[in-house]
Amino acid sequence: MDQAIAAIAFRFPGVPGVRLAFGMRAAAPSPSAPAAADPFAGGNISFRVGDDPERVRRTRRGLRDSLGFASWHALKQVHGADMVFEPQADTIDEPSPREADGQATSRPGAALAVKTADCQPILLAHASGKYVAALHVGWRGNVMDFPGSGTAAFCARYGLSPADCLAVRGPSLGPAASQFVNFETEFGLRFAAYYDPAARTVDLWRLTRDQLAAAGLKPGNIFGLDICTMASPHFFSYRRDRNTGRQASFIWIAA
């Protein structure tokens, strides 16, 4: 039997017309039902990890119906820095062929979905509640400053000031779990302030916050759900399990 739908709701203060939700596993693995027995149990939403496509569709439709948005807009995420604006095709029942890692919309009811299993989902909204964006940021996205360039592209498209935007980073790989044994070649010295050489970890949460602030967001408008996906069995984690599902994070304008 499929698990129930589970998600964490979030609201930006002072922006009542924007809805946000961070999907999670509806039931954590247990000794009697270990993750290895069914790595996709609990609400996988990705068609690209080997799960039964019909089960993925049921999970996706369940999230849409429980959260109350009209259409699902996802991307074929490639750890890049390209943006898609005003997506039209509802991709709830099929994998999206569109390669990009960020999207934005001004259309009520259109939910922008970010698929993750350790990467950072970054959701943005303008204070007017009329424009929203969603970014998929893995460590490669941080290296190329996608939090900054994605925010800049979002603001340029709609004529917004980043000082009037808000952002939240969802559950993702926490500082204690973000180990990079090849830091020198993957990140480089310009990120040394975020690196702990003893633990060989990178504080991606702080890096993302600083990149959003450098893009012009006010520090008080930058939020974070400090839940490590690798440490919590209530989330899919590639680093922990390798063969695993994906959760989705959503932002949409209330219809």
N, C-alpha and C positions, 0 to 999 in steps of 0.2 A: 504494500500500500504506500502511496506517496505521502511524504510528510506534510504537515501544515505549513502555511506561508508565515515567514517571520521577517520583520524589518524594524529598524530603529528610525523613528520619526524625528525630524529636526526642523526648527523654524528660525529664520533670521529675525532678530528683534526689529520691530518697526516696519516689517515687510510682510503683511498678513496675506497677500495674494499669491505668494510663492510657496510651493510645497516641496519638501525634500524628504527622501527616505533612503536608508542604507540597508540593503538586504543582508541577511545572515542565514546560517544554517538553522533550519527549524528545530532540529534535534541534534545535539552533539553526539559523536560516536561514543560508545561505551565498551567495556570488556565483553559484554554479550553480543554487541553489534559493532565490531571494530571498523574503522574507516576503510581498511583494506578489503573488507567483504563487499562493500559497495561505496567506492570513493566519491560517487555523485549524489549519494543520499542526502536528504535534508534541504534540497532546493537549488540544485545546479541550474543555471540559466544559459549555459553555453552549448551551442551545437558543435563546437570544434574540439571537444575533449574526449569523445567516444561514448557519450551517454546516449540513451535511447531518444531519438528526436521527438517522439510523441510525448514522452515524459517531460522533456524540456518545454514543449509547447504548453502542456498543462500547467507547469510551474509558472511560466511567463504569463499565461492568461490569469492564473490565480493572483499573481502580484498586481496585474492591471486592475482586476476586479476589486481586490481588497483595498488598494491604494486610491483608486478612483480617477485615474487619468484616462484620456481618450485613445492615445496612440503611443506606440513604443518605437523609439528611434535609437538604434545602436549602430556601431561602426565595426569594420574589420580593423582592430587595433594593431598597429605595427611598431610601436615605440618610437614614433616620429613626432613631428611638430606641426602637422597640417590641420587646418580647421575647415569644417563644413558649416555653412550658414543656411538657416531655414530648411532643414531636411523635410521632405514631404512623404517619402515612402514609409509606410508602417512595416517594421521588420520584426514584428512579434512572432511570426510563424516560420521564418526562414533566416538563415545566417545572412548578414549584410555583406554585399560585395564591395562596399565603399571603403577604401583604405584611408584612414585618418585617425587622429587621437583626440580631437576636440570638436565640439559642435556648439551651436548657439541658435536660439530661436526667440521670436516675439509672439509666437502663436499659442494662445491658450489651449490647454489640454494636451499638448505635445510633450511627452516625457522624454528627456534626454537621458540615455542609459550609459553607464560606464561599467564595463566588466572587469573584475579584479580577483586576484587570489594572492595578494601581498602588495601590489602596486597601490599608489595613492589615487583615490577618486577625489578630484577637486571640483566643487560645485560653486558657481558664482551667480550673483544676481545684482541687478541695479536697484538702488533704493526706491525707485518708482514702482518696482514690481512688474515692469513691462518687458524686461529682457533678462534672459537667463543663459548660462553656458555651463558646459560640463567638460572636464579635461581628464584624460587618463595619463597619469604620470608615473612611470617606473623610474629606476635610477638613471636610465639613459635620458629620460625626459628632464630630470634634474640637471644632468650634465649639460644639456643643450638649453637650459633655462626655459622649458616649455611653460612653467607657471607664469613667467614674465611675458613671453612672446604670445602665449594664448590669451592672456588678459589684455595685452595691447591690441591684438587683432579683434577681440570682442568689442573693446571700446571704440576702435576706429570704425568698425562696421556700422555701429549704431550711434555714433557721435556722442559717446559717453565720457565722463571723467572717471578715472580709476578711483579717485577719492570718494566717489559716490557709489562704489561697488562694495559688495560683501562677499566673502569666500569662506568655505568650510572644507577642511580635509577630513575624509572619512577614515574608518578603520583600515589599517595597512601595517606594513612591517615596521615594528617599533625600533627605537634606537639600540636597545640591547641585543636585538636579533639581526640587525642590518650589518652582517659581517661581509667584508669584501677583502679577500686575501690578495687581490691584484689591484689594490687601491691606486698605486702609482700610475698604472697604465689605463685603468678604467675611469678614474677621476682626475688625478693630477694634483699638483701642488696648490692650485688656486682654490681647492676645496679643503685644504689642510685644517682650517679652523673647525670643520665639522667631523674630523677624523680622530678616533681614539686609537693610537698606534698599539697600545697594550692589548686592547680587546679586538683590534682590527675591525672596528665598526664605524659606520657613518650615520650621523644623526640626520636622517632624511626629513624628519618632521620639522626640525629647526631650519634646515636648508630651504624647504618649501615656504615656510613662514617668511624667511628673509627675502626670498625671491618675489613673493607676492608684495611685500612691503616696498621692495625696490621698484616694483612696477607701478607704485603709486597708491596702493590700498592703505588706508589708515590702520595702524596696529590694532585698534579696538574693533575693526571690522573683519579681522581674520580669526577664524575659529578652528578648532580641531577636536575630533573624537579620538582621544588617546587610548585606543584599543589596538593591541598588537595582534594581527591575524595569525601569526605563527604561534603565539603563546596561547591563544584562545581556541578551544575546540569548537566554538560556536561559529567559526568562519572557515571557509576554504583557504588553504595555504599551500602554495606550490613549494615553498622552501621546506615546509614540514613534511609534506606527503608526496610531492612530485606528481603522482597520478591522482588528480583531484578535480573538482568542479570549480565553478566561478560564481561569485555573488554579483549582484548588480546594485549600483547606486543610482538614484534618480533625482532629477529636478524638473519641475514643470510649473507653469503659470495656471492657477486655478481658473477653470472655465466659468 
